[in-house]
Amino acid sequence: MKQLLFFFLFLLTIELSAQTSFCSEDPPINPFLVDSPWPIYHRNNYAQASTCLTGPLPGDSLRISAKTEIQGGTSPWVYLSDTYPGGERVLLYSNATHVFKLIDEGDKIVTADSLRIDFDPIASFGWNFLLSKDRTWYTYDPKYNPEAGQSTKLIKLTDADPNDPYSEIIELDRFDFDDYGINRVQHFSLNYSGQIVFNSETDESKCYATIGIISSDLELVDTLRYPTAPGEIVHHNAFPIDENNSIYIVTTSRLICFNWDGASLSKAWEAAYDFVNDGPTGSFAEGSGTTPSLMGWGEGKDQLVVLADGHTQNNLVAFWRNLPSDWTGIPGEDIRLAGKIQIPNASSFNNTFQSIENSPTVHDYSVAIAQFNGFLGYDCDNVKGVQKFTWDQTLNRFQLDWTNDQLNMNGVLTYSSGANLLYGSGKEEDCNYYYYGFDWNTGDLAIRQLLGPEGTFLDDPFYDAGNANIIDEKGNIYFPGGGSLIKVEIVERAISSTNSFREHLTYFTPTPNPAQAYLNLPLENGESYTVQIHNVQGELLYQEAGQQWLNIEWLPAGLYLITLKKPGEQQVGKFVKW
């Protein structure tokens, strides 16, 4: 009886996800990341920036609020903590000089505490947080000036009282890279063993860079030096990590896969590719084009690394993580290059930044990406362009789904499968900022919400400096501005939009029911569905491409939830295996 009660509760809440830290459609979950709707930059280790949580819908009543005058300037990243005993979550924010713990009290966002970690904002931008399960956070100060005795440091933080979200931030420990002859460290992530992975800049005098592993107790576990070519830039872009603890680092001339087996680091493979080519090479145009994102997982599935290059006319490119045995390659390209397609609305707007810069947003085998207009402020008459592609697993190539050349979304885009919308903000010719929601299937503009007028640089509350857009359990969105934190709050759901959304969630009964060996599923010919089976505890047991007859002989006897999913639609049913 308790199992049946749990099942019906689970069924009622499925559209908002039974778990906050992940969705059933997510890639493999890192068990060491904090239980949060948004625990890491780009949301997960695959760097996909997508979620099942339902953000604002067309017709919703929205309210815009801003926590301004955050000392130390802006940051592209904001994170949600795990819940405290009272059910609260805090917003963690790190910029060039400080780390902040912010709390949304409903009517306002307040600063619970801040901690200064750097006194030289010009020389250093420590923009990252890593949130682990035991309510500890890691941030860093990447400043490097050996003549002045300055070196890169990794800093471990926590609450003075782990049960009180308003308690002060305290420093537990710090790791000084100079103690190990390593410096110029720019990017960190948390692997699937709970350890910190870092990548350094090239030491130009010695022509090598360093990748390494640090324990959660800030002990150096292993390092691997890898040679770099003159002028090769290895540090500009962050890196994804997959469930096998493979690390994907992109440089200006290659993509490198490193493996961590629990004891030592090794280079698994590298794929040569001229990421910059004829693109800009200005003072901030130091990277490959974008941070990579991972696409696809599981047996028999295409597993790819996707990113945009930095060419004057940019391309979306994909590399094989699991090289197919029958793959013969693309003439003239590295065998690992799976495919590329020109991005229609992407062009160099000056010689300062790459014209894409922000990483792709990935859901299933679809990817969205937008033109970039800079971290340092941009004109009201900016370069437009948002587009979406899908990887065809049969033909091994990208196809263009849609492109929108009327608007710009300058930050890291976020996709909500619950709303089937792509979110982001940008500036229009009237010099006002707007918040947008694009229909994932068509690219049509579904939401256009006024944020406010532009301000002065670094004092521009709605300034979208390549920022992240995070979604909480209520569907509210937070993103950083210029020395600010913006909240797009759902005041009231529109009845029409809620009903429209619920039309995407339908119920069916598989036959026979109860069943012993096979289920007959209502799949339409030619339609592409993903079939998922969950037990009554909400655990995902099965996920594969849909077939009309589904073999369930392997399941133990019991009650199960079955879901048929395709973009914009979800059918849910239950069955008994006997």
C-alpha positions in Angstrom: 0.0 0.0 0.0 2.9 2.4 0.8 4.4 1.6 -2.5 1.2 2.5 -4.3 0.9 5.7 -2.4 4.5 6.6 -3.3 3.8 5.8 -6.9 0.8 8.2 -7.2 2.7 11.0 -5.4 5.6 10.4 -7.8 3.2 10.5 -10.8 1.7 13.8 -9.6 5.1 15.5 -9.3 6.9 14.1 -12.3 6.6 17.2 -14.4 8.6 19.1 -11.8 11.1 16.2 -11.3 11.0 14.1 -8.1 14.7 15.0 -7.4 16.1 18.4 -7.4 19.7 17.6 -8.1 19.0 15.9 -11.4 16.3 14.9 -13.9 15.7 11.5 -15.4 16.9 12.8 -18.7 20.2 14.0 -17.3 23.6 12.4 -18.2 25.2 10.2 -15.4 25.1 12.1 -12.2 28.3 13.0 -10.3 27.5 11.6 -6.8 29.9 14.1 -5.2 28.2 17.2 -6.4 25.9 18.9 -4.0 22.1 18.0 -4.2 21.0 21.2 -5.9 19.1 22.3 -9.0 22.3 24.0 -10.2 25.4 22.7 -8.4 28.2 23.5 -11.0 28.8 25.9 -13.9 26.8 24.8 -17.0 24.8 22.7 -14.4 26.5 19.3 -14.8 29.8 17.8 -15.6 28.8 17.4 -19.2 28.5 21.2 -19.3 25.0 21.0 -21.0 23.2 23.9 -19.3 19.8 22.2 -19.6 17.3 21.1 -17.0 13.9 19.4 -16.7 12.7 22.1 -14.2 10.0 24.3 -15.7 11.0 27.9 -16.0 8.7 30.8 -17.0 6.0 30.0 -19.5 4.3 32.3 -22.1 1.7 34.4 -20.4 3.1 34.0 -16.9 3.1 37.1 -14.7 6.7 37.9 -14.1 8.5 40.2 -11.7 12.1 41.5 -12.2 14.2 42.3 -9.2 17.9 43.0 -8.7 20.3 42.7 -5.9 22.7 45.5 -6.8 26.0 47.0 -5.6 27.7 43.7 -5.1 31.3 44.7 -4.2 34.0 43.5 -6.5 32.1 43.6 -9.8 30.3 40.9 -11.8 30.7 37.2 -12.2 29.3 34.9 -14.9 28.4 32.2 -12.4 25.9 31.7 -9.6 25.0 28.5 -7.9 22.3 27.1 -5.6 23.4 25.3 -2.5 21.8 22.2 -1.0 19.0 22.7 1.5 19.5 23.6 5.1 17.5 22.1 7.9 14.9 24.8 7.5 14.5 24.1 3.8 16.4 27.2 2.6 19.0 27.3 -0.2 21.6 30.0 -0.5 22.9 31.5 -3.7 26.7 31.4 -4.0 28.4 34.0 -6.1 32.1 34.6 -6.7 33.8 37.5 -8.4 37.2 39.1 -8.7 37.6 40.0 -5.0 34.9 38.3 -2.9 32.8 35.2 -2.4 29.2 35.9 -1.4 26.4 34.0 0.3 23.1 35.5 -0.8 19.6 34.4 0.4 16.3 35.0 -1.5 13.8 36.0 1.2 11.0 36.3 -1.2 10.5 40.1 -1.2 14.3 40.7 -1.5 17.7 39.1 -1.9 19.9 39.7 1.1 23.7 39.2 1.7 24.1 36.6 4.5 27.9 37.1 4.4 30.8 37.8 2.1 34.5 37.0 2.4 37.3 38.9 0.7 39.8 36.5 -1.0 41.7 39.0 -3.2 42.8 42.6 -3.0 43.9 43.1 -6.6 40.8 42.9 -8.9 42.7 44.0 -12.0 45.2 41.1 -11.9 42.8 38.3 -11.0 39.3 36.9 -11.7 38.4 34.0 -9.4 35.0 33.2 -10.9 34.4 29.6 -10.0 32.8 27.7 -7.2 32.8 23.9 -6.7 30.1 22.7 -4.4 30.6 19.2 -2.8 28.2 17.1 -0.8 29.5 17.9 2.7 28.6 21.6 2.4 32.1 22.7 1.5 32.9 25.0 -1.4 36.0 25.7 -3.3 36.9 28.9 -5.0 40.3 30.3 -6.2 42.5 33.3 -6.7 44.3 32.8 -10.0 46.6 35.8 -9.6 50.2 35.0 -10.7 53.1 37.4 -10.2 56.2 35.6 -8.8 58.2 38.9 -8.6 55.6 40.2 -6.1 55.3 36.8 -4.3 51.8 36.2 -5.7 50.7 32.7 -6.8 47.5 30.8 -7.6 45.6 29.5 -4.7 42.6 27.1 -4.2 40.5 28.0 -1.2 38.2 25.7 0.8 35.2 27.3 2.5 32.2 26.4 4.5 29.6 27.8 6.9 30.6 28.6 10.5 27.3 26.9 11.5 26.4 24.2 8.8 22.8 24.4 10.0 22.4 28.1 9.7 22.3 29.7 6.2 22.9 33.1 7.7 26.1 32.1 9.5 29.4 33.6 8.3 31.6 32.1 5.7 34.8 30.6 7.1 38.0 29.5 5.4 39.0 25.9 6.2 42.2 25.6 4.2 44.0 26.8 1.1 46.3 25.2 -1.5 49.2 27.2 -2.9 50.2 26.0 -6.3 53.6 27.7 -6.0 54.6 25.1 -3.3 54.6 22.5 -6.1 56.1 24.6 -8.9 52.7 24.9 -10.6 51.1 28.2 -11.5 48.9 30.0 -14.0 46.0 27.8 -13.0 42.7 29.0 -14.5 40.0 26.3 -14.4 38.8 23.6 -12.0 36.1 21.0 -11.9 35.0 18.1 -9.6 35.4 14.6 -11.0 33.3 11.5 -10.4 35.6 10.4 -7.6 35.1 13.6 -5.6 38.5 15.1 -6.5 39.3 18.5 -7.9 40.8 18.6 -11.5 42.8 21.6 -12.6 44.4 22.7 -15.8 47.2 25.3 -16.0 48.4 27.8 -18.6 51.5 27.1 -20.6 54.8 27.8 -18.9 56.2 29.7 -21.9 59.8 29.2 -20.7 59.4 25.5 -20.6 56.6 24.9 -23.2 54.4 22.7 -21.2 51.1 22.9 -19.3 50.0 20.8 -16.3 46.8 18.9 -15.6 46.4 17.6 -12.1 44.3 16.0 -9.4 43.8 17.4 -5.8 41.9 15.6 -3.1 39.0 17.2 -1.2 41.4 17.7 1.7 43.6 19.8 -0.6 46.4 17.2 -1.0 48.1 17.0 -4.5 47.4 13.5 -5.8 48.9 13.5 -9.3 50.0 15.8 -12.1 50.7 15.3 -15.7 52.8 17.7 -17.8 52.0 17.8 -21.5 54.0 19.6 -24.1 52.6 22.7 -25.9 53.6 24.3 -29.2 54.8 27.9 -29.3 51.7 30.2 -29.1 49.3 27.4 -28.3 46.7 28.5 -25.7 45.4 25.8 -23.4 43.9 27.7 -20.5 41.1 30.0 -21.8 38.2 27.5 -21.9 36.8 25.4 -19.0 36.5 21.6 -19.5 33.8 18.9 -19.1 34.4 15.5 -17.4 32.5 12.3 -18.1 31.4 9.5 -15.8 34.6 7.5 -16.7 36.7 10.5 -15.3 37.8 11.4 -18.8 38.7 15.1 -19.0 38.3 17.0 -22.3 40.6 20.0 -22.7 40.5 22.2 -25.8 43.4 24.3 -27.0 43.7 26.6 -30.0 45.0 23.7 -32.1 43.6 20.4 -30.7 41.2 18.7 -28.4 42.8 16.4 -25.8 41.2 13.6 -23.8 43.0 12.8 -20.5 42.1 9.8 -18.4 42.2 9.4 -14.6 42.1 5.8 -13.4 42.2 6.6 -9.7 45.9 6.3 -9.5 47.4 8.2 -12.3 46.7 10.6 -15.2 47.4 9.7 -18.8 46.7 11.1 -22.2 44.1 8.9 -24.0 44.0 10.7 -27.4 44.2 14.0 -29.1 42.5 15.4 -32.2 44.2 18.1 -34.3 42.0 21.0 -35.4 42.8 24.6 -36.2 40.2 26.2 -33.9 41.3 29.8 -34.5 42.2 29.8 -38.2 41.3 33.2 -39.6 39.4 34.3 -36.5 40.2 37.1 -34.1 43.4 37.0 -31.9 42.9 40.1 -29.9 43.7 40.7 -26.2 40.7 38.6 -25.0 40.3 36.3 -28.0 42.6 33.7 -26.4 40.5 30.5 -26.7 39.3 27.9 -29.1 35.9 29.4 -29.6 33.9 27.9 -26.8 34.1 25.6 -23.7 33.2 22.1 -24.9 30.0 20.3 -24.0 29.4 16.5 -24.0 26.5 14.9 -25.9 25.3 11.3 -25.7 26.0 8.5 -23.3 25.2 4.8 -22.9 25.8 1.6 -24.8 25.3 1.9 -28.6 24.8 5.7 -28.5 26.9 8.3 -30.3 29.1 10.0 -27.7 30.5 13.3 -28.8 32.3 16.4 -27.7 30.7 19.5 -29.2 31.9 23.1 -29.4 32.2 26.0 -31.7 35.5 27.0 -33.4 36.8 30.6 -33.5 36.9 31.1 -37.2 35.7 34.3 -38.7 32.6 32.3 -39.9 32.2 29.9 -37.0 31.5 26.2 -37.3 29.8 23.9 -34.8 32.1 20.9 -34.6 31.8 17.5 -33.0 34.5 14.9 -32.0 34.0 11.3 -31.3 34.4 10.2 -27.7 33.6 6.6 -28.6 35.2 6.2 -32.1 32.9 3.9 -34.1 34.6 0.8 -35.5 33.3 1.4 -39.0 34.1 5.2 -39.0 36.4 6.0 -42.0 36.8 9.7 -41.2 36.3 13.0 -43.0 38.8 13.5 -45.8 41.6 15.8 -44.7 40.5 15.9 -41.1 41.6 14.1 -37.9 39.8 10.7 -37.5 38.2 11.9 -34.3 36.3 14.8 -36.1 32.8 13.5 -36.4 31.3 16.4 -38.2 31.0 20.2 -38.5 28.4 22.7 -39.8 28.7 26.4 -40.4 26.8 28.6 -37.9 24.6 30.9 -40.0 24.5 33.9 -37.7 28.0 34.0 -36.3 30.6 36.5 -37.3 33.6 38.3 -35.7 32.3 41.7 -34.4 35.8 43.0 -33.5 39.3 41.7 -32.8 38.7 41.4 -29.0 36.7 38.2 -28.5 35.8 35.1 -30.3 32.4 35.6 -31.9 30.7 32.7 -30.0 32.7 32.3 -26.8 29.8 30.9 -24.7 29.6 27.1 -24.6 26.8 25.2 -26.5 23.6 24.3 -24.6 22.8 20.6 -25.1 19.7 18.5 -24.6 19.6 14.9 -25.9 21.2 15.3 -29.4 20.1 18.9 -30.0 22.4 21.9 -29.3 21.7 25.7 -29.2 24.3 28.4 -29.5 24.3 32.2 -29.8 26.4 35.0 -31.2 28.5 36.7 -28.5 29.1 40.5 -28.2 31.7 40.7 -25.4 32.4 40.6 -21.7 33.3 44.3 -21.7 29.9 45.8 -22.6 28.5 46.1 -26.1 26.5 48.4 -28.4 22.8 48.6 -28.5 22.9 47.8 -32.2 24.7 44.5 -31.6 25.4 41.5 -33.7 22.3 39.2 -33.7 22.0 35.4 -34.0 20.6 32.4 -32.1 20.5 28.9 -33.7 19.7 25.3 -32.9 21.1 22.1 -34.5 20.4 18.4 -34.1 23.0 15.6 -34.5 21.6 12.8 -36.8 22.9 9.5 -35.4 22.1 7.7 -38.6 23.8 10.1 -41.1 26.5 11.2 -38.6 26.0 14.9 -39.3 24.5 18.0 -37.9 21.3 19.5 -39.3 20.1 23.1 -38.8 16.7 23.1 -37.1 16.2 26.9 -37.0 18.0 30.2 -36.8 16.8 33.6 -35.4 18.6 36.6 -36.8 16.5 39.2 -35.1 17.8 39.1 -31.5 20.9 38.5 -29.5 21.3 36.4 -26.3 24.7 37.3 -25.0 25.1 34.9 -22.1 25.3 31.1 -21.6 21.8 29.9 -22.7 19.7 27.6 -20.6 17.2 25.1 -21.9 14.2 23.9 -19.8 12.6 20.7 -21.2 9.7 21.3 -18.7 8.8 24.5 -20.5 10.4 23.5 -23.9 12.0 27.0 -23.9 15.5 28.3 -24.4 16.2 31.2 -22.0 18.7 34.2 -22.1 18.9 37.9 -22.1 20.2 40.6 -24.5 20.1 44.3 -25.4 18.0 45.8 -28.2 18.3 49.0 -30.3 16.4 51.0 -27.6 19.3 50.3 -25.3 17.0 48.3 -22.9 17.8 44.8 -21.8 15.1 42.1 -22.3 14.7 38.6 -21.1 13.8 36.0 -23.7 12.3 32.6 -24.0 12.6 30.9 -27.5 10.5 27.9 -28.5 13.0 25.0 -28.6 11.2 23.4 -31.6 10.7 26.4 -33.8 12.9 29.2 -32.6 9.9 31.5 -32.3 10.0 34.2 -29.6 7.7 33.0 -26.8 8.7 35.4 -24.0 10.0 39.0 -24.2 10.2 40.6 -20.7 11.6 44.1 -20.2 14.5 44.1 -17.7 15.6 47.7 -17.8 17.9 50.3 -19.4 21.7 49.9 -19.8 23.9 51.5 -17.2 27.6 52.3 -17.1 30.1 49.5 -17.4 30.5 47.5 -14.2 27.6 49.4 -12.8 25.1 48.0 -15.2 22.6 45.8 -13.3 21.2 43.9 -16.3 24.5 43.6 -18.1 24.8 40.0 -19.4 28.5 39.3 -19.4 28.4 35.7 -20.7 26.5 34.8 -17.6 24.6 31.6 -16.6 20.8 31.4 -16.2 19.9 29.0 -13.4 16.4 27.7 -12.6 15.2 26.7 -9.2 12.4 24.3 -8.2 9.8 27.0 -8.4 10.8 27.9 -11.9 12.4 31.2 -11.0 15.5 32.2 -12.9 18.6 33.9 -11.5 21.5 35.4 -13.4 24.4 37.7 -12.6 24.6 41.2 -14.0 27.2 44.0 -13.6 27.8 43.9 -9.8 24.3 42.5 -9.4 22.1 39.3 -9.2 18.9 39.4 -11.2 15.8 37.4 -10.4 13.1 36.6 -13.0 10.3 35.6 -10.6 7.1 33.8 -11.6 4.4 35.8 -9.7 1.5 33.9 -11.2 1.2 31.1 -13.7 -1.2 32.0 -16.6 -4.0 29.5 -16.7 -3.8 29.3 -20.5 0.0 28.6 -20.4 -0.3 26.1 -17.6 -3.0 24.2 -19.5 -1.0 24.4 -22.6 2.0 22.9 -20.8 -0.1 20.2 -19.3 -1.2 19.2 -22.7 2.3 18.0 -23.2 1.9 15.5 -20.3 -0.6 12.7 -21.2 -1.3 9.3 -19.6 -1.5 5.9 -21.2 -1.9 2.3 -20.2 0.6 -0.2 -21.7 -0.8 -3.6 -22.7 -1.0 -6.3 -21.4 -1.1 -5.1 -17.9 -0.1 -7.0 -15.8 2.6 -8.2 -18.1 5.3 -11.0 -17.9 7.5 -10.7 -20.9 6.6 -7.8 -23.3 4.7 -4.5 -23.3 2.9 -3.1 -26.3 3.6 0.7 -26.4 1.6 3.3 -28.4 4.4 4.5 -30.6 3.6 6.2 -33.8 5.4 5.1 -36.9 8.3 7.4 -37.7 8.2 9.2 -34.4 11.3 9.2 -32.2 10.7 8.5 -28.6 12.8 7.8 -25.5 11.4 5.1 -23.3 12.2 5.2 -19.5 11.3 2.9 -16.7 11.4 3.9 -13.1 10.7 1.9 -10.0 8.5 3.2 -7.2 11.5 4.7 -5.5 12.0 6.9 -8.5 15.2 5.2 -9.6 15.8 5.1 -13.4 16.1 1.5 -14.4 16.0 1.7 -18.2 16.4 4.4 -20.9 16.6 3.6 -24.6 15.1 4.6 -27.9 11.5 3.6 -28.2 10.3 0.4 -29.8 6.7 -0.8 -30.0 7.4 -4.1 -28.2 9.4 -3.7 -25.1 11.1 -6.7 -23.4 10.6 -6.6 -19.6 11.5 -10.2 -18.8 14.6 -8.9 -16.9 12.5 -6.8 -14.4 11.7 -8.3 -11.0 8.0 -8.6 -10.2 6.5 -5.3 -9.0 5.0 -1.9 -9.9 6.7 0.4 -12.4 6.3 3.8 -14.0 6.9 4.0 -17.7 7.5 7.3 -19.6 7.5 7.9 -23.4 9.3 11.2 -24.2 9.9 13.2 -27.3 10.6 17.0 -27.6 7.7 18.9 -26.2 5.6 15.8 -25.3 5.6 13.3 -22.4 3.3 10.3 -21.9 3.3 8.6 -18.5 1.8 5.2 -17.5 2.2 2.5 -15.0 2.3 -1.3 -15.3 2.7 -4.4 -13.1 5.4 -7.0 -13.9 4.4 -10.5 -12.5 
